[in-house]
């Protein structure tokens, strides 16, 4: 009976250790994923700000600078009194 009790305690300790290690790994991965997503979103904000700098003048529809960056740009959409102010690309 005593050997059976020791084996059960050993198995219980092993299972608890595996669960704790799995939770720690999951926590570290979740933290990494949040950090990585924040970097991606920061890069997107930078690209959007750069594209707004190249927004063509309404009176001069020249896309030479935009075409130098991306040859798929075909236009720019702007809707007054909204946040719509983006380039249009066609693949």
Protein Blocks (a to p, Z undefined) as FASTA:
>chain_A
ZZmmmmmmmmmmmmmmmmmmmmmmmmmmmmmmmmmmmmmmmmmmmmmmmmmmmpccfklc
cfklmmmmomkbgbdcddehiabdcddddZZ
